[in-house]
């Protein structure tokens, strides 16, 4: 793979950088640099700015409103935005349900839903996991019973990221209780404003409200919101999960995280009174992380190259999910190690709100423990790493 950038590539990177600097608010950049949490408006303002250029759906083909970029352009786009302090693009619309709709949906569904994803006029969330049906997703129990021109949905979804922000939810529901577990599942699009939907927050270990329980009590959903055929939702779900796991690698964000570790090490004192960056042991830990991240990046580029040649994300993306989540956790671990005892104070007023209060210890220590706790989930969501190893064993190695 030729990684040398052409003059056109460099010009493209300059264009993306100029766009980011013109459209990212200083307040949003400050949140990125300080580790503070974004709110809904932070995401929407940024994503709608991207949407005006078709860049919100930067992985999409031109046919459906995307830019139709090459692997190199996607790579540069993600890396430049990470360097400039941009928030992560919420993936549920552009990287998850959008590709499902334009691949398996009918023409009316494409006309109805895709434009609002392109512009980020609506936000989506994902209704997959249920209590007792996370890793074993095929055992889900949320029911959808056909009643004339509607389905009546009853059940519960859990760990639903951004459900408290979302306008719509894409759901796996059981439409046939007599079929084999994978064959009785369908894929429904549901308006979150529908009567009978209740969203209850789940507060995470870091004190943040990222995820939710979503309850469905006799929710009537128009049958035209069924994607593809009844009973084939498992096929669409596997397609979506492959795209999700490719995104979970988060290489660009992890590169920003490794640079953040270096910045912390330059500011922190070592046991001998010098700078932590001069401590050989800690520098070796950062170097090891850098090498792991470079290897992950090459693997991701190979997967993207396969997609550009007409392939689809396959079971090998489980490798990216495993390594990506482990690297994210390692970055958080080293940040806590670097700041030492200053990781212990919990200072939510500095993480979730604008505040004039002074931090206990250096400012870069404030998010360290909260991020460490939050990153525990990365090896679980999108399919636990243990399950991904089973996928690799069976589908890649043939064992």
C-alpha positions in Angstrom: 0.0 0.0 0.0 1.4 3.4 -1.1 1.1 5.8 1.9 2.9 8.7 0.2 0.6 11.7 -0.2 0.1 13.3 -3.6 -0.2 17.0 -4.1 -3.9 16.5 -4.5 -4.1 14.7 -1.1 -2.2 17.4 0.6 -4.5 20.0 -0.9 -7.5 18.0 0.3 -6.1 17.8 3.9 -5.6 21.6 3.8 -9.2 22.1 2.7 -10.5 19.9 5.6 -8.3 21.7 8.1 -9.5 25.1 6.9 -13.1 24.0 7.1 -12.6 22.7 10.6 -11.0 25.9 11.8 -13.8 28.0 10.2 -16.6 25.9 11.6 -15.5 24.5 15.0 -16.5 26.8 17.8 -13.7 27.6 20.4 -16.0 26.3 23.1 -16.3 22.9 21.4 -12.5 22.7 20.8 -11.9 23.6 24.5 -14.1 20.7 25.6 -12.1 18.4 23.4 -8.8 19.6 24.7 -9.9 19.5 28.3 -11.7 16.2 28.2 -15.1 17.8 29.1 -18.3 16.2 27.8 -20.1 17.5 24.8 -23.8 18.2 24.8 -26.4 17.7 22.1 -26.0 21.2 20.7 -22.2 20.7 20.3 -22.8 17.6 18.2 -25.6 19.1 16.1 -23.9 22.4 15.3 -20.8 20.5 14.1 -22.6 17.8 12.2 -24.9 20.3 10.5 -22.0 22.3 9.3 -20.5 19.1 7.9 -23.9 18.2 6.4 -23.9 21.4 4.2 -20.8 19.9 2.4 -22.1 16.3 2.4 -19.3 15.5 4.8 -21.5 14.3 7.7 -21.9 11.1 5.7 -18.3 11.0 4.5 -18.4 7.2 4.1 -21.3 7.3 1.7 -21.3 7.1 -2.1 -22.3 10.2 -4.1 -25.5 8.4 -5.3 -27.0 8.9 -1.8 -25.6 12.3 -0.9 -22.1 11.4 0.3 -18.8 12.7 -1.2 -17.7 9.3 -2.6 -14.2 9.7 -1.2 -11.3 7.4 -1.7 -9.7 5.5 1.2 -7.0 8.1 1.4 -9.4 11.0 1.7 -11.4 9.2 4.4 -8.1 8.6 6.3 -7.1 12.2 6.0 -10.5 13.5 6.9 -10.6 11.5 10.1 -7.1 12.4 11.1 -7.3 16.1 10.4 -10.5 16.5 12.3 -9.0 14.6 15.3 -6.0 16.9 15.2 -8.2 20.0 15.1 -10.3 18.9 18.1 -13.5 18.0 16.4 -16.2 16.0 18.3 -16.7 12.4 17.2 -19.5 12.2 14.6 -22.4 10.4 16.2 -22.4 7.2 14.2 -26.0 6.0 14.5 -27.3 7.8 11.5 -24.4 8.1 9.0 -22.5 4.9 9.8 -25.2 2.5 11.0 -28.8 2.9 9.9 -28.0 5.0 6.8 -26.0 2.3 5.0 -28.7 -0.2 6.0 -31.4 2.0 4.5 -29.6 2.6 1.2 -28.5 -1.0 0.9 -31.7 -2.8 1.9 -34.5 -0.2 2.1 -37.0 0.5 -0.7 -37.0 3.7 -2.7 -39.6 5.4 -0.6 -37.6 4.8 2.5 -34.5 6.2 0.9 -36.3 9.3 -0.1 -37.8 9.7 3.3 -34.9 9.1 5.6 -31.6 9.6 3.9 -31.7 13.4 3.3 -32.2 14.1 7.0 -29.2 11.9 7.8 -27.1 13.7 5.2 -27.8 17.0 6.8 -28.0 15.8 10.4 -31.5 17.2 10.7 -32.5 14.2 12.8 -30.5 12.1 15.3 -30.8 8.3 15.6 -30.2 5.8 18.3 -29.8 2.0 18.2 -32.2 -0.4 19.8 -30.4 -3.7 19.9 -29.4 -4.8 23.4 -31.9 -5.9 25.9 -31.7 -7.0 29.6 -30.3 -10.6 29.2 -29.8 -10.2 25.4 -26.6 -8.3 24.9 -23.9 -10.6 23.7 -26.6 -13.2 22.8 -28.5 -10.7 20.7 -30.5 -13.5 18.9 -32.3 -14.1 22.2 -34.0 -10.7 22.1 -37.6 -10.6 23.3 -39.0 -7.2 22.2 -42.1 -8.2 20.2 -43.7 -6.5 17.2 -47.1 -7.9 16.3 -48.7 -7.0 13.0 -52.0 -5.2 13.3 -53.3 -4.1 9.9 -51.0 -1.4 8.6 -49.0 -1.2 11.8 -46.9 -3.2 14.1 -47.6 -3.0 17.9 -44.3 -3.1 19.8 -43.8 -4.1 23.4 -40.5 -4.6 25.2 -37.4 -3.0 26.5 -34.0 -1.9 25.0 -31.1 -1.1 27.3 -27.7 0.6 27.1 -29.2 2.7 24.3 -26.6 5.5 23.6 -28.1 9.0 23.0 -31.7 7.8 23.2 -32.4 11.0 25.3 -31.2 13.0 22.3 -32.6 10.9 19.4 -35.5 11.7 17.1 -35.7 8.1 15.8 -34.5 4.6 16.8 -33.7 1.7 14.6 -34.8 -1.5 16.4 -34.4 -5.2 16.2 -37.8 -6.8 17.1 -39.1 -10.3 17.2 -41.9 -10.8 14.7 -42.1 -14.6 14.7 -41.8 -16.5 18.0 -42.0 -19.9 16.3 -39.0 -19.5 14.0 -35.4 -20.1 14.9 -34.1 -17.2 17.0 -32.2 -15.5 14.1 -35.0 -16.1 11.6 -37.8 -14.5 13.7 -36.2 -11.0 13.9 -37.1 -7.9 11.9 -35.6 -4.4 11.5 -38.0 -1.5 12.3 -37.6 2.3 12.2 -39.5 3.9 15.1 -40.2 7.6 15.8 -39.1 8.4 19.3 -42.1 10.7 19.8 -44.5 7.8 19.4 -47.0 7.3 22.3 -45.9 4.5 24.6 -42.1 5.1 24.4 -40.4 5.9 27.7 -36.7 6.8 28.1 -35.0 6.4 31.4 -31.4 7.5 32.0 -28.6 5.1 33.1 -25.9 7.1 34.8 -22.4 5.6 34.1 -19.5 5.0 36.4 -18.0 8.4 35.4 -21.2 10.1 36.4 -22.3 11.0 32.9 -25.6 10.4 31.1 -24.7 8.6 27.9 -27.0 5.6 27.8 -30.6 4.8 28.6 -33.3 2.2 29.1 -36.0 2.5 26.4 -39.4 1.0 27.1 -42.1 0.2 24.5 -45.7 -0.1 25.7 -48.1 -0.9 22.8 -46.2 1.4 20.5 -47.8 1.5 17.1 -45.3 1.7 14.2 -46.4 2.0 10.6 -45.6 -1.2 8.7 -44.0 0.9 6.0 -41.1 1.5 8.5 -40.1 -2.2 8.1 -36.7 -2.4 6.4 -36.5 -5.2 3.8 -38.5 -8.3 4.6 -40.0 -9.5 7.8 -37.8 -12.1 9.5 -34.6 -11.0 7.7 -33.5 -8.4 10.3 -30.6 -10.6 11.5 -29.0 -10.2 8.1 -29.3 -6.5 8.2 -28.1 -6.4 11.8 -24.9 -8.3 10.9 -24.3 -5.9 8.0 -24.7 -2.9 10.4 -22.5 -4.5 13.2 -19.7 -5.0 10.7 -19.8 -1.3 9.9 -20.1 -0.4 13.6 -17.0 -2.5 14.6 -15.0 -0.9 11.8 -15.8 2.5 13.4 -15.1 1.4 17.0 -11.4 1.1 16.1 -11.3 5.0 16.5 -7.7 5.2 15.2 -7.7 9.0 14.7 -9.1 9.7 18.2 -6.6 7.3 19.7 -3.7 9.1 17.9 -5.0 12.3 19.5 -5.1 10.4 22.9 -1.5 9.3 22.5 -0.4 12.8 21.8 -2.3 13.9 24.9 -0.3 11.4 26.9 2.9 12.9 25.7 1.6 16.4 26.6 0.7 15.2 30.1 4.1 13.5 30.5 5.8 16.7 29.6 3.9 18.5 32.3 4.1 15.9 35.1 7.1 15.3 37.4 8.7 11.9 37.7 9.9 10.4 41.0 13.4 11.8 40.6 12.0 15.3 40.2 12.5 15.5 36.5 9.8 15.5 33.8 7.8 12.2 33.4 8.6 12.3 29.6 12.2 11.7 30.5 11.4 8.6 32.5 12.6 5.7 30.3 9.9 3.3 31.6 7.0 5.6 30.9 8.4 6.6 27.5 8.6 2.9 26.6 4.9 2.5 27.5 4.0 5.3 25.2 6.2 4.0 22.4 4.7 0.5 22.7 1.2 2.1 22.5 2.3 4.0 19.4 3.5 0.8 17.7 0.2 -1.0 18.5 -1.7 2.0 17.1 0.3 2.0 13.9 -0.4 -1.7 13.4 -4.1 -1.1 13.9 -4.0 1.8 11.5 -2.5 -0.4 8.7 -5.2 -3.1 9.4 -7.9 -0.5 9.1 -6.5 0.8 5.9 -6.5 -2.7 4.4 -10.2 -3.1 5.4 -11.0 0.2 3.8 -9.1 -0.7 0.6 -11.1 -3.9 0.3 -14.3 -1.8 0.6 -13.2 0.6 -2.0 -12.7 -2.3 -4.4 -16.3 -3.3 -4.0 -16.1 -5.6 -0.9 -18.0 -5.2 2.3 -16.7 -5.2 5.9 -16.3 -8.9 6.9 -15.7 -10.8 10.1 -12.1 -9.6 10.1 -13.2 -6.2 11.3 -13.7 -7.9 14.7 -9.9 -7.7 15.0 -10.1 -4.0 14.6 -12.8 -3.8 17.3 -10.8 -5.8 19.8 -7.5 -4.0 19.3 -9.1 -0.5 19.0 -11.0 -0.9 22.3 -7.9 -2.3 24.1 -5.8 0.6 22.9 -8.4 3.2 24.0 -8.5 1.5 27.4 -4.7 1.5 27.6 -4.5 5.3 26.8 -6.9 5.9 29.7 -4.9 3.7 32.0 -1.6 5.5 31.3 -3.3 8.9 31.8 -4.3 7.8 35.3 -0.8 6.5 35.9 0.7 9.7 34.8 -1.3 12.0 37.0 -1.1 9.7 40.0 -3.1 10.8 43.1 -4.6 13.7 41.3 -6.8 11.2 39.3 -8.7 10.5 42.6 -10.8 13.6 43.1 -14.1 13.5 41.3 -15.0 16.9 39.9 -18.2 16.7 37.9 -18.7 20.4 37.9 -15.6 20.7 35.7 -16.6 17.7 33.4 -20.2 18.4 32.6 -20.7 22.2 33.1 -19.1 25.5 32.6 -17.5 26.4 35.9 -15.1 29.0 37.3 -14.0 26.7 40.0 -10.3 25.8 40.1 -9.4 22.1 39.7 -7.8 20.0 42.4 -4.4 19.4 40.9 -3.5 20.1 37.3 -6.4 20.7 34.8 -5.3 17.7 32.7 -5.9 15.4 35.7 -9.6 16.3 36.0 -10.9 13.8 33.3 -8.4 11.1 33.9 -10.3 8.8 36.3 -13.7 9.5 34.6 -12.3 8.6 31.2 -10.7 5.5 32.7 -14.1 4.4 34.1 -15.9 5.3 30.9 -13.5 3.4 28.7 -14.3 0.1 30.5 -17.3 -0.1 28.2 -15.4 -0.1 24.9 -14.6 -3.8 25.2 -18.3 -4.6 25.7 -20.3 -2.5 23.3 -20.6 -3.4 19.6 -20.3 -7.0 20.7 -18.0 -8.0 23.6 -14.4 -8.7 22.8 -14.8 -12.3 24.0 -17.6 -12.8 21.4 -15.4 -11.1 18.7 -12.7 -13.7 19.4 -15.2 -16.4 18.8 -16.2 -14.7 15.5 -12.5 -14.6 14.4 -11.9 -18.2 15.4 -14.9 -19.4 13.5 -15.3 -17.1 10.5 -11.7 -16.0 9.9 -9.5 -18.9 11.1 -12.1 -21.6 10.4 -11.6 -23.3 13.7 
